[in-house]
Amino acid sequence: MDFISTRDPERTPHKFSDILLGGLANDGGLYLPVEYPQVDDATLTRWRSVLVDDGYAALAAEVVSLFVDDIPLEDLRGICARAYTYPKFSDPDIVPVTKLEDQLYIGHLSMGPTAAFKDMAMQLLGEFFEYELARRGETLNILGATSGDTGSSAEYAMRGREGISVFMLTPAGRMTAFQQAQMFGLQDANIHNVALDGVFDDCQDIVKAVSGDLDYKASRHIGAVNSINWARLMAQIVYYVSSWIRVTGGNGAEADNSQKVSFSVPTGNFGDICAGHIARQMGVPIDRLIVATNENDVLDEFFHTGGYRVRSAAETQATSSPSMDISRASNFERFIFDLLGRDAERTADLFGVKVKEGGFSLTADPIFPEASAQYGFLSGRSTHADRVETIKDCWERLEVMVDPHTADGIHVARGLVDQVSTPIVCLETALPVKFSETILEATGREPDCPERFADIMNAPRRVTELPNDVDVVKKFIDDNVA
């Protein structure tokens, strides 16, 4: 299995272990497999048995092995087994699925150490990094940006690991108190938190600028954990497979490999749902992929109009589902690359030039209807009032408490249920405890706090405030590199 950049017309091949440590391609593009591996009925049947008999980690090794041919299979199995363990994940199923109502289910992705779906990929990424760095005898300085959950998930996955330092940029004042406490309360010497004077897109722009300085990137051994890193999407494919298996009957007599399942995914950076797109392209029986945005609705606007109109920092709203307060979705490039028939030159023009000028439009392009017809995408938008009402309804009527982002996914799924004939799994974003202010507004009560987070708000804070300046961030890295 080789990988290519979305912006490379020469389709230069790269191996997994090389793109793992680099993250962003040198030409500014994102890596994807040369072609998606295909799964048949026999493979799906085997995967059912693997999940039920051997567990989530074993299924993860099966899926990952389709993409990774430069790490021995037994080592891959060990990496996955170390990543997905109980009680590090608080449920033995790792990703349980429960029925919410009628056609709707919830895929519980918040069982990890930071109670966010990002743990699903980060725990695997941490194991991959440590394995490959030890194999090469190298060090890595991870530079990332977070609007909330990526940062804490990355830091908890990388804390204390040999040869790894983490530099995480956060938008100052734009995260909840719990999210800040999770990150800023870590005292590990290899973890460096930066509160940047800007919004998430500013943080992401600095990560891309540093990664785009190839000499600096090489000299400082800069790597990435944001969803620009292919390994994260690869890890996320696994829970689409496991959720499909659980909804369609495990491996019992009632199991049906022809039964399709749809997914509603709260998204800002398009990473989580991009993994679903790839799973669908592989042949996993996925019907519809529902993009659920908040008031920062650049993606919803595209799927309705064909216009991708990025917003400035000033136009990006601060909402009660803050992890989705994003107006330039990095992973969207991967989908557009596929939509354009993998035309690297056109992709490079759209994302390397047009996006910097404010966006682009495929409205008049005959290929645009394929986004829904061929690739299965639907979309919808949720507001603060919508998510508050959804949280309230789920709690009072169904006795299920959900976080604001998951509420966005449920709200949008409910609005589209008449257009979808299959079960819809709403992918959970995080535990409600991370967003207590909105939960209190919606339900009149504080969310339950799991015992493992009981003292998190009391920890001393360790964070550095910096201006929105690439050179200043580079100097901070220089002063603290591994």
N, C-alpha and C positions, 0 to 999 in steps of 0.2 A: 504494500500500500504506500503510494507516494502522495505528496500534498503539493498544491500549487497556490500561488497568490491570485486573488481576484483581479489584480491589476497587471498581471504579467502575460502579454500576448505570446511569449515564447514557451509558456507552460513549463518553466524550469522545475524539475522535480526535487522535493525535499523529503527527508525521512522524519518520522514522528519525533525522535529524540532531539533532533535539531530544532524543530519548530516549537517544541515544548519549552525550551529555555529562552527562546527569542521573543515569542508572542507575536508582535506586529512584523509583517514582512518588510524588508528593506525598501521596497517601492511604495510603502504606505498602505498596501492592501492587506487583506485578511486571508488566512490559509483555509483551504477546503480540500477534501480528498479529490484526487484526479477524477474519480467516479465513486458514487456511493455503492457500498456493498449491498447485494440483494439477498433478502431472506425469503425462503420458501415455506410451504406448509410444514415440511418435515422439521425445519429449523424452529419454527414457532412452537410446534408440538414438543420438541426437546426442551426449549426454553421454559415452557410451562412446568415440566417436571423438575427442571433445575431450580426454579424459584420455590416451588412448593416443598421439594425434598431437601434442597441444600441451602436455600436462602438467597437473600438479595445480593450479597457479596459474590456468590458463585455466578449469579446471573450477570452481574457487572463484568466479571472476567470474560464471560462468553461474548458479550457485546463489544467490549473494549478490544478483544483479540481480533475482531474484524478490521480494526483500524491500525493496530500496532503490530508490526512484524519485525521490529528490531530490538525487542525485549523478549526473552524466553517466556513461553507460556506459563511455566511454573512460577517464574518471578512475577508475572502479571497477576496470577492467582493470589500470591502472597501480598502484593500491593493492595489489591481490592479487599482482601480479608482484613488487613490492618486498617483500611479506611472506613469500612462499614461494620462496626462492632456494637454490640449491646453490652454495657449500658452507656457507652459514649453517645450512641443514639438511644433515646429513651424508650423506644418500642422495638421489640425483637424483629418485627416485620420491616424495620427501617423506614419504609414508606407505606403505611396502612392506607386503605381506602374505605371510606364510610359513605353510606347513602344519606343525602341531605333531605331530598324530597323527590317524589315522582321520578323525573328524568335526570335529576342532578345528583352528582356525587362530589365528595371532596377528597383530593389526593393530598395526604398530610405530609408536607415536606419540611415541617418545623421541628422534627424530633432530634436534630443535631445539637452540638454543644452551644451554639449561639441562637437557637430557636428560629432560624431563618432558612429558606430554601437554598441559599447560597452554600450552606454546609454540604449539600449533596455533592457539589463539584469540588469545593475547596479541600475537603478531607482527602479526596483522591489526588488532587493536585499536589498537596503537601507531601504525600507519599511518593508520587512520581518525581518531584523535585529532589527530595532527599536521596532517592535511589540513583537518579542519573548524575547528580553532583558527586556522589561518592564513587560512582563508576568512572567518572572523568577526573576526579581529584580537583574539582573547581569550586568556586564560590559564586553566589548569586545575590544581587541587590534588586529586590522586587519593588517596582514603582507602580502604585495603583491609585485609582480614584474611586470614591464611594459616595453614593447619595444616602447611605444608611447601613445596609446589611452586608454588602460585599466586604467592607473594611473589617468588621468584627469577625466575619467568617474566615477571611484570609489570615488575620492575625492569630486567631485561635488555632488555625491549621498549621501555621508556620512558627509559632512561638517556641523558642528554645531549640529549634532544629539547627544542626551543625552546618555552618557555611552559608546560612541564609540570613539576610537582613530585610526588613520590610519598611518601606516608606509609603505611608498612606495619606493621600490628600482628601480632605473633607471640606465641604462648603460651610464656612463659619456660620453657626446659628441656624442651620437648615436641617438638623437632625433632631430627633426626639431626645429627651433627657436620658432615657434608658439606652438608646443607641450610643450616645456619647459616653455614658458610663461604661458600657461594654468595651469600648475601644480605649478610651483615655485612661481607664482604670488599670490597664495592663502595665506591669512594671518590668517586663522582660527587656533585657538590654538590646536585643536584636529587633525590637519593635519601635518605630518612630512615627508618631502621629503628627500631622500638620493640618491646622485649621486655616484654610485659604480664604482670603478676602474675595469671595465670588460665589457663583452657583456651581452645581455639579458639572455642567458643560464646560466651565472654565477649568475645573480640575482635570476633566478628561482631555481638554485641549493641551494642557501642560504635559500630561502623560504622553500624548501623541507627539508633541514637539520634542520632548527629550528622546523618545524612541526614534524619531526621525533624524536626530543628530547621530549618524551612524558611528562616527569616530568616538564620540562621548559614550554612546551606548556600549560599544565594544570595550573601551578602556575601563569602564566602571562595572562591567558585567551586569547590565540592566536587563531585567526580565519583567514579565507582566503576569498579573493574575486576573485582570479584568476579563470580561467575556470576549475580548479580542483574542484571547488565548484559546486555540482550538481545543485543548484538553478539557476545558470547562464544558464546552458544548457536548463533547463526546461523553462526558460523565452524565450529563443531563438526559441524554437519549435513553439511558437505562430506566429512569423512572417513568417514561412514557410507555416503555415495554411492560414494566411490572404493573403499572396501573391498568393497562389494557388486559393483562392476564387476570388480574383480580376481579375486574368488572365482568369479564366474560366467562367466569366459572372455574378459575384455577385449572387443575388438570384432571378434574373428575369427569364423569360421564356427560355432564351438562356442558362441558367446555366446547366452544365453537370458534374455530380459527377464522371463519368467514364473517363473524360478527364484528362490525366496526364500532369504534368509540370516538367521540369528539372531545376536544379539550378547550376550556376557556382559561386564558392565561393573562393575568395582570402583567402589563409590560410597559417599560419605558425605553430600555436600551435594545430590545428585540432579541436578547440572548436566550431567554428561557423558551420562548415560542419558536425561535430558530431551530433549537434542538428538536422540537416537535416536527417542524418542517422536514428536517433531515430524516427522522424516524419514518415519516410518511413516505419519503422518497425511497427509503430502503425496502418498503413493502410491509411495514407494520400496519395492520388494518385500522388506520385513522381516517375518519370521515372529514370532519370540519375542524379547523384551527381558528379559534375565536380570539381576536386581539382585543383586549380590554384596556383602555387608557383612562387616565383621569382628565382633569381640565387641560393638561398639556397634551393635546390631542393630535400631534403631528402625524402619528401613525394611523389613527382612525380617519383623519382627513385624506391620507393617501389612498386607503383601501376603498373609500367612497368616491374619490374624485380623480385619482391618478396623479395628483399634485403633491410633491414632497417639499413642503415649505418650512424650512428650519426657522426657529425663533432665536432671537438674541437673548442674552442673559437677563436683560431688563424685561423681556416679554415672557420669560419662563416663570410661571406662577408657583408660589409656595403653597402647597396644599396639605390636606390631612392624610394623604397617602404619599409621603415625601420621597419614598424610594423610586417613585415613578415621575418625579419632577425633572424630566429630561426632554430636551427638544431637538437633540441630534442623536439619533439611535445608531450607534456604531455597528451593531450586528446586522442592521438592515441591508448593508452592502452585500452580505453573503446571499441573502434572498434575491436581491435585484440581479446579482450575477447569474443566478440560476434562471430567473425570469427572462433575462436577455439572451438566453441560450449560451451562457458562459462566454459572453463577448467581453474580454478583458479590456480592450481599448475603450469601448464605450463605458464600461464600469469605471475605469480610471478617470474618464472625462466627467462623469456625473458626480463621483464622490471626491475626486481630487481637485476639480475645478468648480463645477456648478454648485455644489453644496457650500463651498466657501463664498460663493456669490449670492447665496440665499436659498438655493434649492433647485429643483428641476420638476418637469412635468412629463408624465407618460400618458396624459389624458387622451391625446390623439393617436397614440401608438396602438396598432392592432393587437399588440401583445398584452396590453393592460388587462383586458377581461380574463386572461388566463390566471391572474392572481387568485381569482375566486374559482373559475371553472376547472382549471387543471390542478391548482395547488391547494384548493380547499379553504382559502381564507375568508372569514367574515370579521367584522369589527364593530365596536360600539364604544361609547364614551360614558363615563360616570362622573358625577359632581359630588361635592361635599354633602349636599342634601340627600343624594341617592345613597351614598355609602352609609351615612348615619341611619337612614331609614332601613337599609338592608341589615345592618348590624342589629338594630332594634328588633326587626322582624325575626331574624334567625334566633335571637336569644329568647324573646317572649313567646313565640309560637312554636319553635322547634327545639328550644333549650340547647342551642349550639352557639358558642361565641366565636366570632371570626374577627381577624384584624381588618383594618380599613382597605388594604390592597386586595385581600381575598374578597372582601365585600364588593369591590369594583368588579372583580371577575364574576361573582354570583349575579350582581345586578345586570351586567351586560348579557350573561348567559340567559337569564330569565327573559330579557327583551328579545332574544333571538330564538327561543326554544321552538317557536312555530315553524322556523326555517330549517330545523335540524331534526332528523328522524331517528337519531341514535342517542344512546346515553351520553351525557356531557359530564366530564370530570373537570371540576374547577380546581386548578392547582393552587394550593395554599402558598402564601408568601412568608408568613411569620406567625408566631404566637401573639395573641392580643396584648400580652403584658408589655410589649415593646411600644404600644401606642395607647397608653392608659387614658390620656386626655380625651381622645375621640371616643374611646369605649365608654368612659364616664358620661360624656355628653349623650351618647346614644342609648345607654341602658340605665343610667342613674347609679351604677356601681362600678367599683374598680375591678379590673380583670384579675383572676387568680394569678399568683406569682409562683411558679414552680420552685421547689425547695432549693434547687441548684443555683437560683438567682437571688436568693433571699438577701444577701448582703452586698449586692452589686452596686447599689446607689451610694454606699458609704465608703467606697474605695477612694484613695487620693488620685487626683488627675495628673496625667503626664502627657502634655501636648504643647506644640510650638505653633505660634501664630505667625503667618507669613503673608506678604502681599501677593497679588496675582501677577507674578513675574517669573518667567522661566529661569532667568539667570540666578535669581535669588534661591529658587528651589534647587538648582544644580549645585550651588555653593553649599546648601544644607546637606545635600547628599554627599558631596565631597568631604565634608567635615565628619560624616558619620558612617562611611562605607565599611563593609565587612573586611 
